[in-house]
Amino acid sequence: MRRGARQGKCLPGLSMAAMLLLAAQIGAPGVASAAVLGAAGVTQPWLGLGTDVRDAALGGAVGTLAQGNGALQDNPAGLDSLLEPELSLAHNEWNTDLGIREESLAYGSRFWNGAAAGSFRYFSYGSFDNRDASGASLGTSNDDAYAGTLGYGQSVWSDDLKWGAALSGSQEVLSGQSTNLYAVSLGMLYQGPWGFRAAAATLNQKLSGTSADPGPGANRLAFGWANRGHSLQFDADWLQPVEGDGTLSLGGEWVLAGDYSLRAGWRFAQGEGAELAAGPSLGAGLRLGAFRIDYAFVPYGALGNTQQIGATFFLNSGFFGGNIVIDAAGSSQEAQSFYNDGMAAYKAGDWGEAKVSLQHALKLKPDLPQGAEARRTIQEADQRIAQVMVDIRAEATTQALAGAKPRPGSPETAAIYTLFAKKQAEASLDFKQGNLSAAKEKLEEIFQFDPDQRDARALKRQVDQAMDEKIAALTRQGADALAGGDLAGAVAIYRQALKLNADDKEIRDILIKLSPKVVQEVRRLHLLGVDAYVNDDLDRAISVWQQALDLDPADPNNIRRDIDRAKKIRALRAN
């Protein structure tokens, strides 16, 4: 058998570009050979295979709505969702016996007014025995392909509407014959109200190459919905190849505790090969600080099961989504203060106060130097809290059986009853005075002991509703400030909103996307202050530098040092 012949039409389910690889035993026993099933007359259909492991787990449903580096292959408009530098690696094991696999390396970051990314892909067809028509061996060949892609995406007209473009160049070698291909991809992405999203893209449209065959072009249309915070989302994607039948993909993702993701999808294929390409897909994701790992399991019927694994490194985790925002909200000194209070409370036997204070310290500064000690103390406090709650419930049950009114028994349980009443009253007063963050913190202290406190739960719902309304109002004010060209005012407003809810992903994302503009403005203000300083206008220099410091409390330019120097000179002259 002469291997390397393409047979049949494009099979759906792996999209137009999709190429399914079928290992078959043909000829003499033990002689491995393969038939490549792809699009008849299509150059390099392998380019249409997605490299986003998350998308694979969702059955291909989220491709056109992909975010981060995963958008480079499926819809470059989604690159604008890159909020910090990302380095991604992916491995797709198609057929271990034949060595058919794919590797991908991608890097992306904010650039200019949007985000840019580049990737390198390697596809191995494995090692094969070549034979002539009579079955005589012609030796062994290793066939493979390479591709490089550069893409850019940014918002246009408003932050809700994005566009993107990507260029790719690739080379494929089959049986010693090589073909080159240059292709372009274009896409649009709209993020509407109430979590609704829509996207359209035309992918891998051939520009030129060494083959007269068309490239693996395809058109995609997708719709999706995600709740606030994106802990739950559903997506639907229709892919129509230039050659062959289309595929409908549905998928859903559930993010637990912000770090764990469960994913599932279903592919509805049609036409030739549909029985191979249709079916379920499953996957999961885990975020560990600046590192995320993704896994996908995608069965292809008689073709077997594919395993995909990917890793993403967030190289600047915390730039605006972490340290700068936190510093603006209270700085490291506040985190240290909460740590000291927590440790003092633990030594005094106040387990609830200890746990709440230490958790708040770690929330303000995840890389707190005493972080390991704080986490260990929290675990010990949890154990003591659990025992105290057992004693409380046991005493309450005994008293109820005796017909007595529930009352504290031991000194430990008496302290808990006192804490409940005190925190409840303080939270209610804070809520009435509009101190929503303080009210929420006091309620959380109660929930550390007993998450079923009915009165506290009712007040918590009121506080949450009021905070959502306040955050929504501040978000509108921030957008108005940006529209009016007041970057500093907008950043201050968004930070104020983040103080209400430090876990609000949408506000954090806004601040992160504003970071390039902030960096540029800080540099401008720094130089403006230097000019004033050189011209001996110390008051103006201090004022301008303070504006820069307010924009970026992390102070990478040591502006705080310049302010101190100018203040000292001014004080000396005053004396």
N, C-alpha and C positions, 0 to 999 in steps of 0.2 A: 504494500500500500504506500502511495506517496502521501505523506502527511502534510498538513498545512492548507489543504483545500477548504475554502469556505463553502458551506452548504446551507440551503434553505433561505428563508426570509428572516427579518428581524423578529426576535422573540420578545413579546411584551413581558412586563414584570420587572425587567432590569432596565426598562426604558429603551428608547430607540437606540440609544447608544449601547444599549445593553447587549452584552455578549455572554452567552452561557457556554460553559465548557463541559463537554461530556466525555468522560474516559470510557473507552470500550476496548474489549479484547478482540482483536481481529487478526486472522492469520494464525501462525504457529502459537501453541500454548506458551504462555509466559512472556510473549512479546507485547509490550505496551505500546499502544498508538492512540491517537486521539482525533476526533472530528471536531472542528471548531464551528459552532453554530452562531452565526451572527447575521447581520443584514447583508443581503446579497448586493454586491457591487458598492458597498459602503467602506470608505477608507477609515481604518483605525476606530472601529466601533467601541473599543475598550475605553476611549476617552470619556464616554458617557457614564461610566460606572462611578457612582458617588464615592467620595472618600470620607464623608461625615458619618462616623459610627453612630451618633445619636439619631441621625436621619434613617440609617439602616434599621435600627431598632423600631422606629416608628413606621416601617414599611415604605419609606420614601415619601411619607406624607408631608414632612416639614422642610423638604429640600428647598423649595422656592421661598419659604419663610425662614430659612436658616439664619443664624446669627453667628458673629465672630468669624474665625477662619473657615468654618464649615460653609459659609456663604460663597466662598471663592469659586467653587465648582458649580454651584446650583443656582445662585442669583447674587451677583456682585453687589446689588443694592444693599443687601444685608450686612455688608462689611461695615457700614456706618454704625452698627451696633457694637463694634469693638470699642471698649471703654478703657482698656489698658493693654499693653503689649502681650501678645499670646504666641507661644511656641507650641505647635501641635504635631503629634506623630500618630500615624495610624497603620495598622497591619490587617490585611484581609487574607485569610487562608481559604483559597478556593478548592484546591485539591492537594492534600499533603503527599499522596503517593506519587503524583506526577510533578510535584514542585510548583504548582500553579498558585501564584500569590501576588499580592500587590502591597507596596510600601508607599507611604506618603509623608512628606515633611513640609510644614507650612509655618510662616511667620507673618504676623500682622500687628499693626499699631495705629494710633491716631496719626493723621498726616494732613497738613494744611487745614482745610475746613471739614474734612471727613476722616476716612481711614483707608489705608492701603494694606495689601497683603500679597505675598508671593509664595509659590509652592513648587516643590519638585516631586514628581511621581515616577515610580518604577514598577513596571508590570512584567512578571516572568511567566512565560508559557510553559516553562519546565524543560526537561531534557527528553528528547524523543529519538527513537531509532528510525532512520530514513531507509526506505527500501524501494527498489524499482518495481516494475510491473511483474517481474518474475518472482519477487520476494527476496531477492539478493540484497544483503545489507549494503547500504551506502554510508554507513557511519552514524554517528550521533550528533545532533545539533541542539543548541540552546537558543531558543527564540525569546526575545524580550522587546520591551518598548520603554521609551522615556518621554517625559513631558515636563515643560516648565510653564508656569502661569503667573501673570502679574495682573492685579485687579485693584480697582479704586471705587469707593462708594461714598456718597455724602447726601445730606438733606438738601432739598430744593424747595423754595417758597416758604415752607414751614418744616418744623422738626418731624412732623408726622409723615411727610412724603419724601421718599429717598429714591435715588437712581444710582446705577453703577455700571461699570464696564470692565471687561477682562480680556486680555489677549493671551493666547497660548501657542506654543510651538512644540512639536513632538516628532519623534522618529520611531518607527516600528521595523523590526527585522524578523522576517519569516522565511525560513529555508534559505538564508543567505541573501534574500532580496529585501532591500530597505525602501521605505516610503516616508516622505516628510509631509507634515501638515501644519498649516497655520490657520487658526480659527479665532473668532471673536464671540463674546457673550455679552448680552445687554439685559438689564433688568430694572424693574420698578417695584417699590414696596410701599404700601400705605398702612399706617397704624392709626386706625380710627378710634372713635369713642367706645366706651364700655368693653374694652379689650378686643375689639374686632380688628382683624388684619386681612389684607388682600395683597396679592403679588402676581406679577406676570414677568416672564423671562423668555428670551430666545437664546439658546445655548449652543455653543460649539459650531457656529455657522462658518463654513469653510471660506477662507480668504484666498489661499493658494496652497500648492503642494505638488509633489512629484507624480501623483496619480490623477487620472481623469475622473475617478469615481467621486461622488459627493461625500462630504464629511459626515460625521455622526450628529448632525443637527437635530434639535428638538425644540418644541415650544411647550411652555408650562404655564398653568394657571392654578392658583392656590388660594384657599380661604382658611382662616383660623380664628380661634377665640381663646383668650387667656384671662383668668381672673386677676384682680389686683394683687401684685406681688408675684404673679406668674407661677403660683404653686400648682395650678391645674390648667391644662390646656388641651385643646382638640384641634386637629388640622385635617384638611382634605386637599389633595393635589391631583390634578389631571395632567398627564404628560402625553403629548402627541408628537411622535417622531416624524421627521420628514419622510422617512421610508418605514412603513409598517403600521401596526395597530397601536392604539393608545392604551394607557393604563390608569386606573383610578386607585389611589392609595388613601387610606384612612388611618389615623394614628392618634394616640393620646399619651400624655405624660402626667405623672403625679410626683411632685417634689415634696418630700417629707423633711421637716425640720431644717429646710434650706440647704441640706447637704446630700441627701439621698434621693435618687430619682428612679422611679419605676416606669417602664415604657412598653408599649405594645402597639402593633399595627396590623393591617390586613391589606393585601394587594388583590385587586380585582382585575385580572388580565383577560384578554380576549384574543381571538385569532389563533394562528398556528403557534403551538408551544405553550398555550395558556395553562395547560395542566401542570406544567413545570414551574411556571413563574408565579402563579396565584398562590395565596395562602398567608399564614400568619408570620409574624416576626415578634421577637421579644428582646428586651434589653434592660440595662440598668446603668446608673451613673453614680459616682461618689466624688464629692468635693472635699478635699482636705487642705484647707488654707489656700495656698497659692498653687495647688495641684489638683487636677481633676482627671479621673479615669472613667472611660466609657466602654461598655461591652454590648455586642449585638449578636443574636443567634437568628439566622435566616435560613430556613429550609427551602430547598428547591426540588422537592419531589424526588424523581428518579436520579436527579443530578447530585443528590446528597445535601448535606447541611454545611453552611458556611459559618465560620466563626470570625468575628471582627472585634478588634480591641484598639482603643485609642487613648492617648494621654495628652493633656493640655497643661502647659505651665503658664501661669499668669505672672509675668516678669516684673510688673510694677504694682502688685496688689497693694491697695491702700493709698495711692497717690492722692486722689480726691475722694475716693470712696472710703478712705480710712483715716490716715494720720492727719491730713490737712483739715478735714471736716471735724474730726474729733478735737484737734488742737483749737480750732475756732470755737468749739462748743465748751471747752473747759480745760484743755491742756493736760499734760502728764502730771502736773502737780495735783490736780483734782483726783486723778486715778490713784496716786500714791496716798492721798488723804483717805479715800474710801478703803484702801487696803489696810491702812493703820487702824481705822475704826473697826473694820471687820475682825482683825486679829485680836484687838482689845475686847471686842464683844465675845469672841470665842473663849478667851481666857476667863471671862466673867461668867461663862455658862449661858450666854444669850445666843443660842444656836441660830434662831431665825434672823436676828439682826446681823450676825456674823455672815451667814450665807448670802443675804441680800447685798450687804456692803461689798463683799469679795466679788460677787458676780458683777456688780456695777463697775468695780475697778477693772476687771478683765474686759468688760464691754467697752469702756472708755479707752483702754490701752491693751489690746490683745497680746502685745509683746512686753508686758510688764516684767521687769527683771525678777520679781518674786512670783512670777506666774505659776511655776510648778508648786510652790508652797501654798499658794492661794487655792489651786485646784484640789490639792490633797486635803486642805482644811475644809473645803466645801463638801467633799465626799464624807468626811468624818462628821460634819454637821448634819448632813442628810441622814446618816445612821442614827444619830441621837434624836433628831426630829421624828423619825419614824417610830422610835421606841416611845417617845413622849406621847405621840398621837395614839399609840396602842393603849397606853395607860389612861389617857383621857377618855377614849371610847369605852374602855372597860369600866371606869368609874361611873360614866354616864349611864351605862347599861345597868349596873348594880343599883344606882340611885333610882332609876326609872322603875325597876322591878320592886323596889321598896316603897314606891309611891312618893318619893321625895323629889323636890325640885333640883335639877342638875346644878351642882356647885363644884368648884375646884377642890381637890383633895390634897395631894402632895404639893410642896412648894413649887416643883417644876410645872405641874399642871396649872397651878394658880398663876404663875408667870405668863403662861400661854393665854389663859382667859383674859388677863389684864392687857396683854399685847393685842389681842383681837379687838377688844373694846376701844383701846386707845387709837389704834391704827384706823379703825372704822370711822371714828369721830374725826380724826385728822383728815382722812381722805374726803369725807363729806364736806368739811369746811374748805379744803383746798378746791374742791370742785365748784362750790358756790362762789369762791373768789376768782375762779378762772385759772387757777394754777393746775392745769391738767396733768402735766408731767409729774408733779409732786403727788397728786392724787393717785395716779396710776402706780407709782413706785410703792406707795403705802399699801395699796390693795395687793400688789404682787407679794409683799411681805406676808400678808395674811395667807395668800395661796401657797406660800412655801410650806405652811403647816397643814392647811386644810383647804384643798381646791374646791370643796363643795359648800363653802360658806354662802348661804342663799342671799343674805343682804349684801354681802360684798360683791357677789356675782351681778346682782341687779345694778349696783352702782357702777361696776366695771363696764357694763353695756352702755350706760349713759356717758361715761367718760370716753369710751372708744368712739361713740357717735360724735361727740363734741370735738374730739381730736381730728377725726376724718374731715369734719366740716371746716375746722380751722386750717388744716393742711391744704385742703382744696382751695380755700380763699387765698392763702399765702402763695400757692402755686400760680394762681391767676395773677397776683400782684407781681411775682417774680417775672412772669412772661411779659407783663406790661412794662416792667422796668427794662427788660432786655430790648423790647421793641422800641423803647425810647432812647436806647443807647446807654443806659445806666448799668454798666456791667457790675460795678462794685455794689450798687444797691441791690441788684438782682441776686448776687452771690450771698449777700447778707440776709436777704429774705429767705432764700432756699435753705441756708444754714439754720435759720430760725425754725423753719418747718421741720428740719431734720432733728432738732432738739426735741420736738414733740414726739417723734417716732424715729429712733436711730436705725430701725430696720426697714424703713420705707425705701424700697428698691428704686422706685421711679424718681424720687428726689435725689438719691445717690447717683443714679445714672445721669441726671441732668447736670449735676455738679461735675461729674467726671468728664462729660462731653464739653463742658465749658473750660476745662483745664488748659487746653492750648491757648485760648484767648486770655485766660488769667495770666499764664506764663508770659505772654507777649506784653500784656499791660503792666505787669510787675517790672519787667525789664525797662519799659518806657519810663515808668515813674522813677525807677532807680537812677537812670541816666539824667532825668530831669532834676532830681535831687542833687546829684553830683554837680550839675551845672550851677545850681543855686549855692551849693557849698563852696565851689571854686570862686564864685562871685561874692563870697562873704555874706550871703543872705541866709544866715543860719536858721531863722524862724521858718522860712519857706522850705528849706531843705528838710528840716525835721517834719514839717507838715506833710510834704509830698512823700517822704519815706514812710511815714506812719500809714498813709493810704495804701502804699504797696504792702506793708506788713499786715494790714487788716485783710487784704486780698489773699495773702499767702502766709499764714502764721508759721508754716514749716520753715520759712526763711532760708531758702537754699543760697541766697546771695549775701547772707550775713548783713542784712540791712539793719537788724537790731543793734549790731556793733557800731554801724555808722551813726545811728541815732544817739547812742550813748556818747560817742566821741563828740558829736556836735553839741550835745547838752552840756558836757563838761567844759568845752571851750566857751559856751555862752555863760555858764556859771562863773568861770574865771574872770571873764570880762566884766561881769556884773559886780564882782568884788573889787 
